[in-house]
């Protein structure tokens, strides 16, 4: 084979190599579909029920603690706790700054235990659909300064709670299922200590709406518990005052 023929063969291989390289660089890559939500995300659904729904609540119970004995647990409430620790101290106290003076309900146990949740439950009927509001003031706490509304309470280990925290500056919707605390959803919001705030939860079917100081911050559907009692809740070493627990149903 002469030199000219060798060059032509070499040039042919070079052209073929360039062509194959171009072909593979231009190959079509299948487009990925939309990312699928995890099972947990798929279970979180916004409420389908459009506000307002106030007209469905025709009765109202009010606990303002003004006629309750100072230093004692109101007769209408049952004291309990979830988790570790031993203390759950609730009693009526005088507070001139109360939204409806003179009395408030205080939770004063301040155990330095993290997974510790003192509560009181109303002895009244169980509720399904309800509009529940309470005023609260965070007094002290190094681990937490929490205030919560318990709803659809079955027992100490099974219930929902919407809680605000002045140390974390947020509200969170928790559910306790067989004693395990699960976060359903949350929202960041300023929560000051030493000042009165309004916490509210509205329940219609599986729809849960959570408000702080009149602002809607949480809206979600969850069907774990459908009915149960209503109460108040704190966490760890929180010392918290409550006033005007209103249950509309």
C-alpha positions as CSV (number, residue, x, y, z in Angstrom):
1,X,0.0,0.0,0.0
2,X,1.5,3.3,-1.0
3,X,1.7,6.4,1.2
4,X,-1.2,8.1,-0.5
5,X,-3.6,5.2,0.1
6,X,-2.6,5.0,3.8
7,X,-3.4,8.7,4.2
8,X,-6.8,8.2,2.7
9,X,-7.6,5.3,5.0
10,X,-6.4,7.3,8.0
11,X,-8.5,10.3,7.0
12,X,-11.6,8.0,6.6
13,X,-11.2,6.6,10.2
14,X,-10.8,10.1,11.5
15,X,-14.0,11.2,9.8
16,X,-15.9,8.2,11.1
17,X,-14.6,8.8,14.7
18,X,-15.8,12.4,14.6
19,X,-19.2,11.3,13.2
20,X,-19.7,8.8,16.0
21,X,-18.7,11.3,18.7
22,X,-21.2,13.9,17.3
23,X,-23.9,11.3,17.2
24,X,-23.5,10.2,20.9
25,X,-23.2,13.8,22.1
26,X,-26.6,14.6,20.4
27,X,-28.4,11.6,21.7
28,X,-31.9,12.4,23.2
29,X,-32.2,11.9,26.9
30,X,-35.7,11.0,28.2
31,X,-37.2,13.8,30.2
32,X,-37.9,13.0,33.8
33,X,-41.4,13.3,35.1
34,X,-42.5,15.4,38.1
35,X,-41.0,14.4,41.4
36,X,-43.4,12.3,43.5
37,X,-44.2,13.4,47.1
38,X,-43.1,11.2,49.9
39,X,-46.0,9.3,51.6
40,X,-45.9,11.8,54.5
41,X,-46.2,14.8,52.1
42,X,-49.1,13.1,50.3
43,X,-51.0,12.7,53.5
44,X,-50.8,16.5,54.2
45,X,-53.8,18.2,52.4
46,X,-55.0,21.7,52.5
47,X,-58.6,22.2,53.7
48,X,-61.3,22.0,51.1
49,X,-63.8,23.8,53.2
50,X,-63.8,27.6,52.4
51,X,-64.2,30.0,55.3
52,X,-66.2,31.5,56.8
53,X,-67.9,28.7,58.7
54,X,-68.8,30.5,62.0
55,X,-72.5,30.0,61.4
56,X,-72.2,26.3,62.1
57,X,-71.4,26.9,65.7
58,X,-74.5,27.7,67.6
59,X,-73.6,27.0,71.3
60,X,-70.8,28.4,73.4
61,X,-69.1,27.3,76.7
62,X,-66.9,29.9,78.5
63,X,-64.4,29.2,81.2
64,X,-63.0,32.5,82.6
65,X,-62.0,31.1,86.1
66,X,-63.3,34.2,87.8
67,X,-65.6,32.2,90.1
68,X,-63.1,29.5,90.9
69,X,-61.3,29.1,94.2
70,X,-57.9,30.7,94.3
71,X,-55.1,28.1,94.5
72,X,-57.3,25.2,93.5
73,X,-58.0,23.4,90.3
74,X,-61.4,24.4,88.8
75,X,-64.1,21.7,89.3
76,X,-64.7,21.7,85.6
77,X,-61.2,20.5,84.7
78,X,-59.3,17.2,85.1
79,X,-55.5,17.4,85.6
80,X,-53.1,15.1,83.8
81,X,-49.8,14.8,82.0
82,X,-48.2,13.1,79.0
83,X,-44.6,11.8,78.9
84,X,-42.0,11.9,81.7
85,X,-41.8,14.0,84.8
86,X,-44.2,13.9,87.8
87,X,-45.7,17.4,88.1
88,X,-48.8,19.1,86.6
89,X,-49.8,22.0,88.8
90,X,-52.9,23.9,87.7
91,X,-54.8,26.5,89.8
92,X,-56.8,29.7,89.7
93,X,-54.8,32.8,90.4
94,X,-55.4,36.6,90.5
95,X,-53.8,38.6,87.7
96,X,-54.8,42.2,87.2
97,X,-53.6,42.1,83.6
98,X,-56.0,39.3,82.6
99,X,-58.2,39.8,79.5
100,X,-61.1,39.3,81.8
101,X,-59.9,40.0,85.4
102,X,-59.6,39.2,88.1
103,X,-58.7,35.5,87.7
104,X,-56.7,33.3,85.4
105,X,-55.7,29.7,85.2
106,X,-52.0,29.1,85.9
107,X,-49.8,26.1,85.1
108,X,-46.8,26.5,87.6
109,X,-45.0,23.1,87.5
110,X,-41.5,23.9,86.2
111,X,-39.8,20.5,86.0
112,X,-36.5,20.5,84.1
113,X,-37.7,17.6,82.0
114,X,-37.9,17.9,78.2
115,X,-40.5,15.3,77.2
116,X,-43.0,16.4,79.8
117,X,-46.5,17.8,79.0
118,X,-48.8,18.9,81.8
119,X,-52.4,19.4,80.8
120,X,-56.0,19.9,82.0
121,X,-59.0,18.5,80.2
122,X,-62.6,19.9,80.3
123,X,-65.0,17.4,81.9
124,X,-67.7,18.6,79.4
125,X,-68.8,16.6,76.4
126,X,-66.5,15.4,73.6
127,X,-66.5,17.6,70.5
128,X,-66.1,17.0,66.8
129,X,-66.6,20.3,65.0
130,X,-65.7,23.2,67.3
131,X,-64.1,26.7,67.4
132,X,-61.8,26.9,70.4
133,X,-60.1,30.0,71.6
134,X,-57.9,30.9,74.7
135,X,-55.8,33.8,75.8
136,X,-52.4,32.9,77.2
137,X,-49.3,34.6,78.6
138,X,-45.9,32.9,78.7
139,X,-44.4,33.7,82.1
140,X,-41.1,31.7,82.3
141,X,-39.2,28.7,81.2
142,X,-35.6,27.9,80.1
143,X,-36.4,24.8,78.0
144,X,-39.8,26.0,76.7
145,X,-42.3,28.8,77.1
146,X,-45.3,27.0,75.6
147,X,-49.1,27.3,75.6
148,X,-51.4,24.9,73.8
149,X,-55.0,24.0,73.1
150,X,-55.7,20.2,73.3
151,X,-58.5,18.9,71.1
152,X,-60.0,15.6,70.2
153,X,-58.4,14.2,73.3
154,X,-59.0,10.4,73.8
155,X,-56.5,9.8,76.6
156,X,-53.1,10.9,77.8
157,X,-51.4,9.3,74.8
158,X,-53.8,10.1,72.0
159,X,-54.8,13.7,71.0
160,X,-54.0,16.8,69.0
161,X,-52.5,20.0,70.4
162,X,-52.0,23.4,68.8
163,X,-49.2,25.1,70.7
164,X,-47.4,28.4,70.6
165,X,-43.8,28.9,71.9
166,X,-42.3,32.2,73.0
167,X,-38.7,30.7,72.9
168,X,-39.0,29.2,69.4
169,X,-41.3,31.9,67.9
170,X,-43.6,29.5,66.2
171,X,-46.8,27.5,66.4
172,X,-46.9,23.8,65.8
173,X,-49.8,21.4,65.3
174,X,-48.7,18.1,67.1
175,X,-50.6,14.9,67.5
176,X,-49.8,12.2,70.1
177,X,-50.4,8.7,68.8
178,X,-49.9,6.0,71.4
179,X,-47.6,8.3,73.3
180,X,-45.4,9.2,70.3
181,X,-45.4,12.9,69.5
182,X,-45.6,13.7,65.7
183,X,-45.4,17.1,64.0
184,X,-48.3,17.6,61.6
185,X,-47.3,21.1,60.4
186,X,-45.9,24.4,61.8
187,X,-45.5,28.1,61.1
188,X,-43.0,30.7,62.2
189,X,-44.4,33.7,64.0
190,X,-43.3,36.1,66.7
191,X,-44.6,35.1,70.2
192,X,-43.6,37.4,73.0
193,X,-43.2,36.5,76.7
194,X,-45.0,38.4,79.4
195,X,-47.8,39.6,77.1
196,X,-51.2,38.2,76.4
197,X,-51.9,36.4,73.1
198,X,-54.9,34.7,71.5
199,X,-54.6,31.1,70.3
200,X,-57.4,29.6,68.3
201,X,-58.2,26.3,66.5
202,X,-61.2,25.7,64.3
203,X,-62.2,22.1,63.5
204,X,-64.7,21.2,60.8
205,X,-64.5,17.5,59.8
206,X,-60.9,16.6,59.1
207,X,-60.0,20.3,58.5
208,X,-57.8,22.0,61.2
209,X,-57.2,25.7,61.1
210,X,-54.8,27.3,63.6
211,X,-54.6,31.0,64.4
212,X,-52.4,33.2,66.6
213,X,-53.7,36.7,67.5
214,X,-56.4,36.4,64.8
215,X,-54.0,35.5,62.0
216,X,-54.6,32.2,60.1
217,X,-51.2,30.4,60.1
218,X,-52.1,26.7,59.8
219,X,-54.5,25.0,57.6
220,X,-54.5,21.2,57.0
221,X,-56.5,18.1,56.8
222,X,-55.8,15.2,59.2
223,X,-58.1,12.3,60.0
224,X,-56.2,10.6,62.9
225,X,-58.8,11.6,65.5
226,X,-62.4,12.6,64.7
227,X,-63.8,13.5,68.2
228,X,-62.7,14.1,71.7
229,X,-62.3,16.4,74.7
230,X,-60.8,19.9,74.8
231,X,-58.2,21.2,77.2
232,X,-55.1,23.3,77.8
233,X,-51.4,22.2,77.7
234,X,-47.9,23.3,78.4
235,X,-44.4,21.7,78.0
236,X,-41.3,21.0,80.1
237,X,-40.6,23.9,82.5
238,X,-43.1,26.3,81.0
239,X,-45.0,28.5,83.5
240,X,-48.0,29.8,81.6
241,X,-51.2,31.7,82.4
242,X,-54.5,31.1,80.6
243,X,-57.8,33.0,80.5
244,X,-61.1,32.9,78.6
245,X,-61.2,29.4,77.3
246,X,-64.1,29.5,74.8
247,X,-65.6,26.5,73.1
248,X,-68.1,27.1,70.3
249,X,-69.8,24.1,68.8
